[in-house]
Amino acid sequence: MAIELKPKRGFDWRKVTWGRPDSVPSALCSYCSAVIPEDSVPLVLWNAEGYSVRFCDKCMKEQWGLE
């Protein structure tokens, strides 16, 4: 089942650091640069070219409305 996922109002895509398709995923949040703990399950999104972003628990809640 597909869902529509949109960031909350005020989210700024210009602040996002994209990971390269050929790189190991970063341990940092792509939005606020906080360390993502190893036992956390981050929100991970990819674009059509394979670049990825990872969001920490705080940004998932504040920027995406996910609990």
Predicted model as a PDB file, atoms N, CA, C, CB and O in Angstrom, pLDDT in the B-factor column:
MODEL        1                                                                  
ATOM      1  N   MET A   1       0.838  -1.166   0.000  1.00 79.00           N  
ATOM      2  CA  MET A   1       0.000   0.000   0.000  1.00 79.00           C  
ATOM      3  C   MET A   1       0.892   1.241   0.000  1.00 79.00           C  
ATOM      4  CB  MET A   1      -0.958  -0.009   1.212  1.00 79.00           C  
ATOM      5  O   MET A   1       1.763   1.378   0.860  1.00 79.00           O  
ATOM      6  N   ALA A   2       0.687   2.121  -0.931  1.00 78.00           N  
ATOM      7  CA  ALA A   2       1.445   3.370  -1.007  1.00 78.00           C  
ATOM      8  C   ALA A   2       0.826   4.417  -0.097  1.00 78.00           C  
ATOM      9  CB  ALA A   2       1.502   3.888  -2.456  1.00 78.00           C  
ATOM     10  O   ALA A   2      -0.394   4.506   0.041  1.00 78.00           O  
ATOM     11  N   ILE A   3       1.697   5.207   0.520  1.00 81.00           N  
ATOM     12  CA  ILE A   3       1.227   6.321   1.341  1.00 81.00           C  
ATOM     13  C   ILE A   3       1.875   7.605   0.830  1.00 81.00           C  
ATOM     14  CB  ILE A   3       1.556   6.090   2.856  1.00 81.00           C  
ATOM     15  O   ILE A   3       2.937   7.570   0.208  1.00 81.00           O  
ATOM     16  N   GLU A   4       1.237   8.715   1.092  1.00 85.00           N  
ATOM     17  CA  GLU A   4       1.810  10.004   0.730  1.00 85.00           C  
ATOM     18  C   GLU A   4       2.471  10.580   1.969  1.00 85.00           C  
ATOM     19  CB  GLU A   4       0.726  10.978   0.159  1.00 85.00           C  
ATOM     20  O   GLU A   4       1.829  10.743   3.007  1.00 85.00           O  
ATOM     21  N   LEU A   5       3.743  10.883   1.859  1.00 90.00           N  
ATOM     22  CA  LEU A   5       4.515  11.396   2.975  1.00 90.00           C  
ATOM     23  C   LEU A   5       5.029  12.776   2.604  1.00 90.00           C  
ATOM     24  CB  LEU A   5       5.684  10.439   3.342  1.00 90.00           C  
ATOM     25  O   LEU A   5       5.760  12.935   1.626  1.00 90.00           O  
ATOM     26  N   LYS A   6       4.647  13.768   3.386  1.00 94.00           N  
ATOM     27  CA  LYS A   6       5.073  15.143   3.128  1.00 94.00           C  
ATOM     28  C   LYS A   6       5.603  15.751   4.410  1.00 94.00           C  
ATOM     29  CB  LYS A   6       3.909  15.994   2.563  1.00 94.00           C  
ATOM     30  O   LYS A   6       5.081  15.477   5.490  1.00 94.00           O  
ATOM     31  N   PRO A   7       6.651  16.585   4.302  1.00 97.00           N  
ATOM     32  CA  PRO A   7       7.133  17.269   5.500  1.00 97.00           C  
ATOM     33  C   PRO A   7       6.130  18.331   5.942  1.00 97.00           C  
ATOM     34  CB  PRO A   7       8.514  17.909   5.243  1.00 97.00           C  
ATOM     35  O   PRO A   7       5.266  18.755   5.175  1.00 97.00           O  
ATOM     36  N   LYS A   8       6.271  18.746   7.199  1.00 97.00           N  
ATOM     37  CA  LYS A   8       5.394  19.772   7.737  1.00 97.00           C  
ATOM     38  C   LYS A   8       5.750  21.137   7.142  1.00 97.00           C  
ATOM     39  CB  LYS A   8       5.487  19.809   9.276  1.00 97.00           C  
ATOM     40  O   LYS A   8       6.831  21.330   6.584  1.00 97.00           O  
ATOM     41  N   ARG A   9       4.828  22.057   7.277  1.00 96.00           N  
ATOM     42  CA  ARG A   9       5.055  23.426   6.814  1.00 96.00           C  
ATOM     43  C   ARG A   9       6.305  23.987   7.505  1.00 96.00           C  
ATOM     44  CB  ARG A   9       3.806  24.328   7.100  1.00 96.00           C  
ATOM     45  O   ARG A   9       6.490  23.802   8.707  1.00 96.00           O  
ATOM     46  N   GLY A  10       7.138  24.657   6.756  1.00 96.00           N  
ATOM     47  CA  GLY A  10       8.362  25.238   7.287  1.00 96.00           C  
ATOM     48  C   GLY A  10       9.605  24.397   7.029  1.00 96.00           C  
ATOM     49  O   GLY A  10      10.727  24.864   7.222  1.00 96.00           O  
ATOM     50  N   PHE A  11       9.404  23.142   6.587  1.00 97.00           N  
ATOM     51  CA  PHE A  11      10.543  22.286   6.257  1.00 97.00           C  
ATOM     52  C   PHE A  11      11.294  22.925   5.089  1.00 97.00           C  
ATOM     53  CB  PHE A  11      10.079  20.822   5.901  1.00 97.00           C  
ATOM     54  O   PHE A  11      10.682  23.420   4.142  1.00 97.00           O  
ATOM     55  N   ASP A  12      12.623  22.908   5.169  1.00 97.00           N  
ATOM     56  CA  ASP A  12      13.446  23.554   4.146  1.00 97.00           C  
ATOM     57  C   ASP A  12      14.365  22.518   3.489  1.00 97.00           C  
ATOM     58  CB  ASP A  12      14.281  24.714   4.763  1.00 97.00           C  
ATOM     59  O   ASP A  12      15.362  22.106   4.082  1.00 97.00           O  
ATOM     60  N   TRP A  13      14.031  22.104   2.274  1.00 95.00           N  
ATOM     61  CA  TRP A  13      14.846  21.112   1.571  1.00 95.00           C  
ATOM     62  C   TRP A  13      16.275  21.589   1.346  1.00 95.00           C  
ATOM     63  CB  TRP A  13      14.210  20.769   0.240  1.00 95.00           C  
ATOM     64  O   TRP A  13      17.172  20.770   1.146  1.00 95.00           O  
ATOM     65  N   ARG A  14      16.501  22.901   1.375  1.00 96.00           N  
ATOM     66  CA  ARG A  14      17.864  23.427   1.179  1.00 96.00           C  
ATOM     67  C   ARG A  14      18.776  23.085   2.346  1.00 96.00           C  
ATOM     68  CB  ARG A  14      17.825  24.943   0.989  1.00 96.00           C  
ATOM     69  O   ARG A  14      19.998  23.138   2.205  1.00 96.00           O  
ATOM     70  N   LYS A  15      18.204  22.730   3.507  1.00 97.00           N  
ATOM     71  CA  LYS A  15      19.003  22.368   4.681  1.00 97.00           C  
ATOM     72  C   LYS A  15      19.394  20.889   4.702  1.00 97.00           C  
ATOM     73  CB  LYS A  15      18.237  22.703   5.943  1.00 97.00           C  
ATOM     74  O   LYS A  15      20.146  20.459   5.576  1.00 97.00           O  
ATOM     75  N   VAL A  16      18.893  20.120   3.756  1.00 97.00           N  
ATOM     76  CA  VAL A  16      19.115  18.678   3.741  1.00 97.00           C  
ATOM     77  C   VAL A  16      20.453  18.339   3.091  1.00 97.00           C  
ATOM     78  CB  VAL A  16      17.975  17.969   3.005  1.00 97.00           C  
ATOM     79  O   VAL A  16      20.797  18.870   2.036  1.00 97.00           O  
ATOM     80  N   THR A  17      21.200  17.446   3.738  1.00 97.00           N  
ATOM     81  CA  THR A  17      22.444  16.929   3.187  1.00 97.00           C  
ATOM     82  C   THR A  17      22.158  15.547   2.607  1.00 97.00           C  
ATOM     83  CB  THR A  17      23.575  16.871   4.275  1.00 97.00           C  
ATOM     84  O   THR A  17      21.792  14.621   3.331  1.00 97.00           O  
ATOM     85  N   TRP A  18      22.329  15.424   1.303  1.00 97.00           N  
ATOM     86  CA  TRP A  18      22.031  14.169   0.612  1.00 97.00           C  
ATOM     87  C   TRP A  18      23.255  13.268   0.610  1.00 97.00           C  
ATOM     88  CB  TRP A  18      21.561  14.435  -0.831  1.00 97.00           C  
ATOM     89  O   TRP A  18      24.375  13.728   0.386  1.00 97.00           O  
ATOM     90  N   GLY A  19      23.033  11.975   0.862  1.00 96.00           N  
ATOM     91  CA  GLY A  19      24.100  10.985   0.792  1.00 96.00           C  
ATOM     92  C   GLY A  19      24.216  10.440  -0.615  1.00 96.00           C  
ATOM     93  O   GLY A  19      23.209  10.225  -1.290  1.00 96.00           O  
ATOM     94  N   ARG A  20      25.436  10.217  -1.057  1.00 96.00           N  
ATOM     95  CA  ARG A  20      25.669   9.713  -2.409  1.00 96.00           C  
ATOM     96  C   ARG A  20      25.250   8.256  -2.521  1.00 96.00           C  
ATOM     97  CB  ARG A  20      27.143   9.869  -2.796  1.00 96.00           C  
ATOM     98  O   ARG A  20      25.333   7.518  -1.540  1.00 96.00           O  
ATOM     99  N   PRO A  21      24.804   7.830  -3.689  1.00 95.00           N  
ATOM    100  CA  PRO A  21      24.371   6.443  -3.884  1.00 95.00           C  
ATOM    101  C   PRO A  21      25.470   5.412  -3.615  1.00 95.00           C  
ATOM    102  CB  PRO A  21      23.867   6.270  -5.289  1.00 95.00           C  
ATOM    103  O   PRO A  21      25.182   4.286  -3.210  1.00 95.00           O  
ATOM    104  N   ASP A  22      26.716   5.796  -3.840  1.00 95.00           N  
ATOM    105  CA  ASP A  22      27.833   4.863  -3.677  1.00 95.00           C  
ATOM    106  C   ASP A  22      28.531   4.985  -2.327  1.00 95.00           C  
ATOM    107  CB  ASP A  22      28.836   5.079  -4.775  1.00 95.00           C  
ATOM    108  O   ASP A  22      29.608   4.420  -2.139  1.00 95.00           O  
ATOM    109  N   SER A  23      27.931   5.720  -1.378  1.00 93.00           N  
ATOM    110  CA  SER A  23      28.546   5.939  -0.069  1.00 93.00           C  
ATOM    111  C   SER A  23      27.830   5.158   1.022  1.00 93.00           C  
ATOM    112  CB  SER A  23      28.547   7.422   0.274  1.00 93.00           C  
ATOM    113  O   SER A  23      26.647   4.836   0.905  1.00 93.00           O  
ATOM    114  N   VAL A  24      28.564   4.862   2.079  1.00 92.00           N  
ATOM    115  CA  VAL A  24      27.990   4.238   3.272  1.00 92.00           C  
ATOM    116  C   VAL A  24      27.050   5.256   3.912  1.00 92.00           C  
ATOM    117  CB  VAL A  24      29.112   3.772   4.285  1.00 92.00           C  
ATOM    118  O   VAL A  24      27.400   6.433   3.993  1.00 92.00           O  
ATOM    119  N   PRO A  25      25.869   4.842   4.370  1.00 89.00           N  
ATOM    120  CA  PRO A  25      24.942   5.787   5.008  1.00 89.00           C  
ATOM    121  C   PRO A  25      25.594   6.487   6.200  1.00 89.00           C  
ATOM    122  CB  PRO A  25      23.666   5.058   5.463  1.00 89.00           C  
ATOM    123  O   PRO A  25      26.307   5.861   6.984  1.00 89.00           O  
ATOM    124  N   SER A  26      25.349   7.756   6.325  1.00 92.00           N  
ATOM    125  CA  SER A  26      25.899   8.551   7.416  1.00 92.00           C  
ATOM    126  C   SER A  26      25.220   8.194   8.740  1.00 92.00           C  
ATOM    127  CB  SER A  26      25.739  10.051   7.121  1.00 92.00           C  
ATOM    128  O   SER A  26      24.074   7.746   8.762  1.00 92.00           O  
ATOM    129  N   ALA A  27      25.940   8.400   9.832  1.00 95.00           N  
ATOM    130  CA  ALA A  27      25.376   8.207  11.169  1.00 95.00           C  
ATOM    131  C   ALA A  27      24.728   9.496  11.664  1.00 95.00           C  
ATOM    132  CB  ALA A  27      26.466   7.743  12.156  1.00 95.00           C  
ATOM    133  O   ALA A  27      24.261   9.563  12.800  1.00 95.00           O  
ATOM    134  N   LEU A  28      24.701  10.520  10.808  1.00 97.00           N  
ATOM    135  CA  LEU A  28      24.149  11.819  11.187  1.00 97.00           C  
ATOM    136  C   LEU A  28      22.815  12.075  10.491  1.00 97.00           C  
ATOM    137  CB  LEU A  28      25.140  12.936  10.852  1.00 97.00           C  
ATOM    138  O   LEU A  28      22.577  11.611   9.376  1.00 97.00           O  
ATOM    139  N   CYS A  29      21.968  12.813  11.165  1.00 98.00           N  
ATOM    140  CA  CYS A  29      20.699  13.249  10.576  1.00 98.00           C  
ATOM    141  C   CYS A  29      21.000  14.186   9.411  1.00 98.00           C  
ATOM    142  CB  CYS A  29      19.790  13.954  11.641  1.00 98.00           C  
ATOM    143  O   CYS A  29      21.839  15.078   9.527  1.00 98.00           O  
ATOM    144  N   SER A  30      20.329  13.985   8.318  1.00 98.00           N  
ATOM    145  CA  SER A  30      20.545  14.809   7.119  1.00 98.00           C  
ATOM    146  C   SER A  30      19.998  16.219   7.275  1.00 98.00           C  
ATOM    147  CB  SER A  30      19.905  14.152   5.913  1.00 98.00           C  
ATOM    148  O   SER A  30      20.307  17.091   6.462  1.00 98.00           O  
ATOM    149  N   TYR A  31      19.189  16.462   8.304  1.00 98.00           N  
ATOM    150  CA  TYR A  31      18.578  17.783   8.482  1.00 98.00           C  
ATOM    151  C   TYR A  31      19.250  18.590   9.592  1.00 98.00           C  
ATOM    152  CB  TYR A  31      17.097  17.632   8.788  1.00 98.00           C  
ATOM    153  O   TYR A  31      19.588  19.757   9.392  1.00 98.00           O  
ATOM    154  N   CYS A  32      19.445  17.972  10.765  1.00 98.00           N  
ATOM    155  CA  CYS A  32      19.992  18.734  11.900  1.00 98.00           C  
ATOM    156  C   CYS A  32      21.405  18.301  12.283  1.00 98.00           C  
ATOM    157  CB  CYS A  32      19.082  18.588  13.103  1.00 98.00           C  
ATOM    158  O   CYS A  32      22.012  18.904  13.169  1.00 98.00           O  
ATOM    159  N   SER A  33      21.932  17.278  11.639  1.00 98.00           N  
ATOM    160  CA  SER A  33      23.283  16.753  11.867  1.00 98.00           C  
ATOM    161  C   SER A  33      23.477  16.085  13.227  1.00 98.00           C  
ATOM    162  CB  SER A  33      24.272  17.859  11.727  1.00 98.00           C  
ATOM    163  O   SER A  33      24.614  15.856  13.639  1.00 98.00           O  
ATOM    164  N   ALA A  34      22.383  15.768  13.936  1.00 98.00           N  
ATOM    165  CA  ALA A  34      22.498  15.032  15.198  1.00 98.00           C  
ATOM    166  C   ALA A  34      22.912  13.591  14.897  1.00 98.00           C  
ATOM    167  CB  ALA A  34      21.152  15.070  15.997  1.00 98.00           C  
ATOM    168  O   ALA A  34      22.590  13.049  13.840  1.00 98.00           O  
ATOM    169  N   VAL A  35      23.622  12.987  15.834  1.00 98.00           N  
ATOM    170  CA  VAL A  35      23.993  11.582  15.683  1.00 98.00           C  
ATOM    171  C   VAL A  35      22.732  10.727  15.821  1.00 98.00           C  
ATOM    172  CB  VAL A  35      25.073  11.164  16.740  1.00 98.00           C  
ATOM    173  O   VAL A  35      21.938  10.923  16.741  1.00 98.00           O  
ATOM    174  N   ILE A  36      22.558   9.787  14.909  1.00 97.00           N  
ATOM    175  CA  ILE A  36      21.436   8.853  14.966  1.00 97.00           C  
ATOM    176  C   ILE A  36      21.939   7.602  15.686  1.00 97.00           C  
ATOM    177  CB  ILE A  36      20.878   8.512  13.517  1.00 97.00           C  
ATOM    178  O   ILE A  36      22.817   6.907  15.173  1.00 97.00           O  
ATOM    179  N   PRO A  37      21.387   7.303  16.883  1.00 96.00           N  
ATOM    180  CA  PRO A  37      21.863   6.136  17.636  1.00 96.00           C  
ATOM    181  C   PRO A  37      21.703   4.836  16.835  1.00 96.00           C  
ATOM    182  CB  PRO A  37      21.105   6.024  18.965  1.00 96.00           C  
ATOM    183  O   PRO A  37      20.807   4.710  16.001  1.00 96.00           O  
ATOM    184  N   GLU A  38      22.583   3.886  17.106  1.00 93.00           N  
ATOM    185  CA  GLU A  38      22.549   2.611  16.387  1.00 93.00           C  
ATOM    186  C   GLU A  38      21.248   1.852  16.592  1.00 93.00           C  
ATOM    187  CB  GLU A  38      23.704   1.748  16.820  1.00 93.00           C  
ATOM    188  O   GLU A  38      20.829   1.095  15.716  1.00 93.00           O  
ATOM    189  N   ASP A  39      20.599   2.046  17.745  1.00 95.00           N  
ATOM    190  CA  ASP A  39      19.355   1.316  18.032  1.00 95.00           C  
ATOM    191  C   ASP A  39      18.108   2.061  17.549  1.00 95.00           C  
ATOM    192  CB  ASP A  39      19.240   1.057  19.526  1.00 95.00           C  
ATOM    193  O   ASP A  39      16.984   1.623  17.794  1.00 95.00           O  
ATOM    194  N   SER A  40      18.311   3.179  16.867  1.00 94.00           N  
ATOM    195  CA  SER A  40      17.202   3.975  16.339  1.00 94.00           C  
ATOM    196  C   SER A  40      16.819   3.471  14.946  1.00 94.00           C  
ATOM    197  CB  SER A  40      17.579   5.482  16.290  1.00 94.00           C  
ATOM    198  O   SER A  40      17.635   2.876  14.243  1.00 94.00           O  
ATOM    199  N   VAL A  41      15.573   3.718  14.562  1.00 94.00           N  
ATOM    200  CA  VAL A  41      15.101   3.383  13.212  1.00 94.00           C  
ATOM    201  C   VAL A  41      14.776   4.702  12.520  1.00 94.00           C  
ATOM    202  CB  VAL A  41      13.837   2.414  13.246  1.00 94.00           C  
ATOM    203  O   VAL A  41      13.670   5.224  12.661  1.00 94.00           O  
ATOM    204  N   PRO A  42      15.744   5.245  11.768  1.00 94.00           N  
ATOM    205  CA  PRO A  42      15.535   6.549  11.144  1.00 94.00           C  
ATOM    206  C   PRO A  42      14.607   6.476   9.930  1.00 94.00           C  
ATOM    207  CB  PRO A  42      16.868   7.141  10.732  1.00 94.00           C  
ATOM    208  O   PRO A  42      14.448   5.426   9.308  1.00 94.00           O  
ATOM    209  N   LEU A  43      14.005   7.614   9.616  1.00 95.00           N  
ATOM    210  CA  LEU A  43      13.271   7.743   8.357  1.00 95.00           C  
ATOM    211  C   LEU A  43      14.326   7.903   7.270  1.00 95.00           C  
ATOM    212  CB  LEU A  43      12.247   8.967   8.378  1.00 95.00           C  
ATOM    213  O   LEU A  43      15.163   8.803   7.342  1.00 95.00           O  
ATOM    214  N   VAL A  44      14.287   7.042   6.272  1.00 96.00           N  
ATOM    215  CA  VAL A  44      15.243   7.102   5.163  1.00 96.00           C  
ATOM    216  C   VAL A  44      14.458   7.249   3.878  1.00 96.00           C  
ATOM    217  CB  VAL A  44      16.161   5.835   5.119  1.00 96.00           C  
ATOM    218  O   VAL A  44      13.529   6.485   3.614  1.00 96.00           O  
ATOM    219  N   LEU A  45      14.837   8.242   3.072  1.00 95.00           N  
ATOM    220  CA  LEU A  45      14.186   8.495   1.791  1.00 95.00           C  
ATOM    221  C   LEU A  45      15.251   8.528   0.698  1.00 95.00           C  
ATOM    222  CB  LEU A  45      13.377   9.830   1.824  1.00 95.00           C  
ATOM    223  O   LEU A  45      16.384   8.945   0.940  1.00 95.00           O  
ATOM    224  N   TRP A  46      14.884   8.089  -0.502  1.00 93.00           N  
ATOM    225  CA  TRP A  46      15.779   8.113  -1.654  1.00 93.00           C  
ATOM    226  C   TRP A  46      15.119   8.886  -2.790  1.00 93.00           C  
ATOM    227  CB  TRP A  46      16.140   6.673  -2.106  1.00 93.00           C  
ATOM    228  O   TRP A  46      13.896   8.891  -2.922  1.00 93.00           O  
ATOM    229  N   ASN A  47      15.942   9.540  -3.608  1.00 94.00           N  
ATOM    230  CA  ASN A  47      15.397  10.156  -4.823  1.00 94.00           C  
ATOM    231  C   ASN A  47      15.616   9.201  -5.992  1.00 94.00           C  
ATOM    232  CB  ASN A  47      16.067  11.549  -5.106  1.00 94.00           C  
ATOM    233  O   ASN A  47      16.198   8.129  -5.823  1.00 94.00           O  
ATOM    234  N   ALA A  48      15.161   9.579  -7.142  1.00 95.00           N  
ATOM    235  CA  ALA A  48      15.216   8.704  -8.318  1.00 95.00           C  
ATOM    236  C   ALA A  48      16.652   8.349  -8.725  1.00 95.00           C  
ATOM    237  CB  ALA A  48      14.507   9.369  -9.487  1.00 95.00           C  
ATOM    238  O   ALA A  48      16.872   7.309  -9.345  1.00 95.00           O  
ATOM    239  N   GLU A  49      17.623   9.193  -8.388  1.00 96.00           N  
ATOM    240  CA  GLU A  49      19.023   8.940  -8.746  1.00 96.00           C  
ATOM    241  C   GLU A  49      19.746   8.099  -7.697  1.00 96.00           C  
ATOM    242  CB  GLU A  49      19.758  10.257  -8.937  1.00 96.00           C  
ATOM    243  O   GLU A  49      20.912   7.755  -7.886  1.00 96.00           O  
ATOM    244  N   GLY A  50      19.076   7.763  -6.594  1.00 95.00           N  
ATOM    245  CA  GLY A  50      19.690   6.926  -5.566  1.00 95.00           C  
ATOM    246  C   GLY A  50      20.315   7.669  -4.401  1.00 95.00           C  
ATOM    247  O   GLY A  50      20.866   7.047  -3.493  1.00 95.00           O  
ATOM    248  N   TYR A  51      20.236   8.994  -4.417  1.00 96.00           N  
ATOM    249  CA  TYR A  51      20.734   9.773  -3.276  1.00 96.00           C  
ATOM    250  C   TYR A  51      19.758   9.597  -2.114  1.00 96.00           C  
ATOM    251  CB  TYR A  51      20.901  11.296  -3.647  1.00 96.00           C  
ATOM    252  O   TYR A  51      18.550   9.489  -2.320  1.00 96.00           O  
ATOM    253  N   SER A  52      20.294   9.571  -0.891  1.00 96.00           N  
ATOM    254  CA  SER A  52      19.438   9.297   0.257  1.00 96.00           C  
ATOM    255  C   SER A  52      19.560  10.367   1.343  1.00 96.00           C  
ATOM    256  CB  SER A  52      19.774   7.939   0.837  1.00 96.00           C  
ATOM    257  O   SER A  52      20.548  11.097   1.421  1.00 96.00           O  
ATOM    258  N   VAL A  53      18.525  10.431   2.171  1.00 97.00           N  
ATOM    259  CA  VAL A  53      18.517  11.288   3.357  1.00 97.00           C  
ATOM    260  C   VAL A  53      18.029  10.446   4.527  1.00 97.00           C  
ATOM    261  CB  VAL A  53      17.611  12.562   3.150  1.00 97.00           C  
ATOM    262  O   VAL A  53      17.222   9.531   4.360  1.00 97.00           O  
ATOM    263  N   ARG A  54      18.536  10.775   5.725  1.00 97.00           N  
ATOM    264  CA  ARG A  54      18.161  10.069   6.947  1.00 97.00           C  
ATOM    265  C   ARG A  54      17.767  11.110   7.982  1.00 97.00           C  
ATOM    266  CB  ARG A  54      19.327   9.160   7.471  1.00 97.00           C  
ATOM    267  O   ARG A  54      18.433  12.135   8.129  1.00 97.00           O  
ATOM    268  N   PHE A  55      16.683  10.843   8.696  1.00 98.00           N  
ATOM    269  CA  PHE A  55      16.193  11.790   9.698  1.00 98.00           C  
ATOM    270  C   PHE A  55      16.170  11.145  11.071  1.00 98.00           C  
ATOM    271  CB  PHE A  55      14.792  12.298   9.327  1.00 98.00           C  
ATOM    272  O   PHE A  55      15.728  10.006  11.221  1.00 98.00           O  
ATOM    273  N   CYS A  56      16.650  11.876  12.082  1.00 97.00           N  
ATOM    274  CA  CYS A  56      16.663  11.403  13.464  1.00 97.00           C  
ATOM    275  C   CYS A  56      15.242  11.445  14.044  1.00 97.00           C  
ATOM    276  CB  CYS A  56      17.634  12.261  14.328  1.00 97.00           C  
ATOM    277  O   CYS A  56      14.322  11.977  13.422  1.00 97.00           O  
ATOM    278  N   ASP A  57      15.081  10.875  15.244  1.00 97.00           N  
ATOM    279  CA  ASP A  57      13.770  10.847  15.901  1.00 97.00           C  
ATOM    280  C   ASP A  57      13.193  12.248  16.070  1.00 97.00           C  
ATOM    281  CB  ASP A  57      13.876  10.166  17.261  1.00 97.00           C  
ATOM    282  O   ASP A  57      12.002  12.463  15.843  1.00 97.00           O  
ATOM    283  N   LYS A  58      14.035  13.202  16.469  1.00 97.00           N  
ATOM    284  CA  LYS A  58      13.573  14.581  16.685  1.00 97.00           C  
ATOM    285  C   LYS A  58      13.047  15.194  15.390  1.00 97.00           C  
ATOM    286  CB  LYS A  58      14.714  15.448  17.251  1.00 97.00           C  
ATOM    287  O   LYS A  58      11.972  15.794  15.378  1.00 97.00           O  
ATOM    288  N   CYS A  59      13.798  15.047  14.303  1.00 98.00           N  
ATOM    289  CA  CYS A  59      13.367  15.621  13.021  1.00 98.00           C  
ATOM    290  C   CYS A  59      12.186  14.864  12.433  1.00 98.00           C  
ATOM    291  CB  CYS A  59      14.523  15.620  12.025  1.00 98.00           C  
ATOM    292  O   CYS A  59      11.343  15.455  11.759  1.00 98.00           O  
ATOM    293  N   MET A  60      12.117  13.536  12.688  1.00 97.00           N  
ATOM    294  CA  MET A  60      10.944  12.788  12.216  1.00 97.00           C  
ATOM    295  C   MET A  60       9.683  13.361  12.854  1.00 97.00           C  
ATOM    296  CB  MET A  60      11.081  11.270  12.545  1.00 97.00           C  
ATOM    297  O   MET A  60       8.650  13.483  12.195  1.00 97.00           O  
ATOM    298  N   LYS A  61       9.768  13.712  14.137  1.00 97.00           N  
ATOM    299  CA  LYS A  61       8.608  14.256  14.845  1.00 97.00           C  
ATOM    300  C   LYS A  61       8.346  15.710  14.449  1.00 97.00           C  
ATOM    301  CB  LYS A  61       8.815  14.154  16.361  1.00 97.00           C  
ATOM    302  O   LYS A  61       7.230  16.063  14.068  1.00 97.00           O  
ATOM    303  N   GLU A  62       9.378  16.548  14.540  1.00 97.00           N  
ATOM    304  CA  GLU A  62       9.208  17.986  14.313  1.00 97.00           C  
ATOM    305  C   GLU A  62       9.009  18.364  12.848  1.00 97.00           C  
ATOM    306  CB  GLU A  62      10.396  18.717  14.846  1.00 97.00           C  
ATOM    307  O   GLU A  62       8.241  19.277  12.547  1.00 97.00           O  
ATOM    308  N   GLN A  63       9.684  17.679  11.941  1.00 97.00           N  
ATOM    309  CA  GLN A  63       9.643  18.066  10.521  1.00 97.00           C  
ATOM    310  C   GLN A  63       8.660  17.230   9.692  1.00 97.00           C  
ATOM    311  CB  GLN A  63      11.029  17.945   9.922  1.00 97.00           C  
ATOM    312  O   GLN A  63       8.160  17.685   8.664  1.00 97.00           O  
ATOM    313  N   TRP A  64       8.390  15.996  10.154  1.00 97.00           N  
ATOM    314  CA  TRP A  64       7.537  15.086   9.373  1.00 97.00           C  
ATOM    315  C   TRP A  64       6.248  14.695  10.093  1.00 97.00           C  
ATOM    316  CB  TRP A  64       8.309  13.837   9.029  1.00 97.00           C  
ATOM    317  O   TRP A  64       5.348  14.127   9.474  1.00 97.00           O  
ATOM    318  N   GLY A  65       6.147  14.990  11.395  1.00 95.00           N  
ATOM    319  CA  GLY A  65       4.938  14.670  12.153  1.00 95.00           C  
ATOM    320  C   GLY A  65       4.818  13.187  12.475  1.00 95.00           C  
ATOM    321  O   GLY A  65       3.718  12.699  12.732  1.00 95.00           O  
ATOM    322  N   LEU A  66       5.932  12.465  12.464  1.00 93.00           N  
ATOM    323  CA  LEU A  66       5.921  11.036  12.756  1.00 93.00           C  
ATOM    324  C   LEU A  66       6.273  10.799  14.219  1.00 93.00           C  
ATOM    325  CB  LEU A  66       6.904  10.283  11.837  1.00 93.00           C  
ATOM    326  O   LEU A  66       7.195  11.419  14.749  1.00 93.00           O  
ATOM    327  N   GLU A  67       5.556   9.926  14.853  1.00 86.00           N  
ATOM    328  CA  GLU A  67       5.804   9.596  16.274  1.00 86.00           C  
ATOM    329  C   GLU A  67       6.478   8.262  16.386  1.00 86.00           C  
ATOM    330  CB  GLU A  67       4.498   9.589  17.083  1.00 86.00           C  
ATOM    331  O   GLU A  67       6.769   7.808  17.492  1.00 86.00           O  
TER     332      GLU A  67                                                      
ENDMDL                                                                          
END                                                                             
